[in-house]
């Protein structure tokens, strides 16, 4: 029997952020779009992978839209993860465009 694996990663299945296991406080669903945007921008500015890239953040009704060009696919992924892990976010549209192509070396 072949296991069914979803094509996306659940937040609790990620392993590369140490703060992932920190409990989140209750009552954060009432955050304004401005509060959510500020929180996402703060996360992006403190993340080792994303702090050197110019990432545009917009929030409408709890939906975060990430835009611009970033240096790598890892930065795109880290930015999306930061947005998803921000309290009050209901959806993320990660429209970041990586400049670096994945290159494998032997």
N, C-alpha and C positions, 0 to 999 in steps of 0.2 A: 504494500500500500504506500502510495506517495503522499507525503504530508502536504497540506495546503498552506502555502506561505503567501501572505498578502503582499502586494507590490509596494507597500509603503512601510515605514517604520513607526511603530508606536513610541510615544515619548518615553515610556518606562522600559523600552527595549534598548535604548541608547546607552552607551557605556563611557563615552569620552569626556563627559563633563562631571567634575567632582561634585558640583552643587546640585546635581539632578535629584538626589535623594532627600534634599531639604524639604520639609513640609511647607506647603503654602497655606497662608491664612485664609479664613473664610470671609465672605462678604466683599470680594473683589470684583464681582460681576457688575457692580454699579459704577465702575470707573468711566470717566469721560474719554472721548477719542483723544483729546489733548494729553490726558494723563497716560494713556496707553502709549501714545507716540513718544512722549518723554521717556517712559520706561524702556521702550525698545531702543531708542537712540542711546540711552545710557548703557544698556547691555552691549550694543555694538561698539561703543567707544572703549569699553573695558575688556572686550574679548580679544585675546591674543591674535586670533586669526583675522578679525574684521576691523580692528582699530586703525589700520593704515589705508583702508579703502574708503572712497566717497560713495556712501550708500544713501539713496533717497528713501525716506520713509513717509508714507501717507496712511492715514487711518480713517475709515468711514464705517460707522456703526459696528465697531469692534473688529473690522476686517483690515488687516495690515497688508499694504502693498509695498513691496521692496523693489526699487528700480535703480538702474544705472549699470555701469560696467565695473566688474571686480577682477582681481588679479588671477583667481583660480577657481576651480570647481569646489575646492575645500572651503573657500571663503563664502561662496554661494550657499553651500550646505550649512555652514556654521551660522550664517546670518538668518537663514530660514528657521533653524533650530532655536536660535535666540528669540525670534519673533514668536514662535509657537509656545515657548516656555514662559512668556510674559503674561502675568495675570490680566484677565479681562479680554484676552484675544479670543475671538470665535473662529477666525479663519485667516489663512496667510496666502497671498498671491506672490510667489517669489519670481519676479520678472528680471532678476539679475542676470547679466550676460558676462560669463567668464571670458577673459582675453586669452588665457593660457589653455592650450589644448593638452589633453592627457597624453603624455609621451612615456612609453615604456623603454627601459634600457636593459641590456643583457649584461 
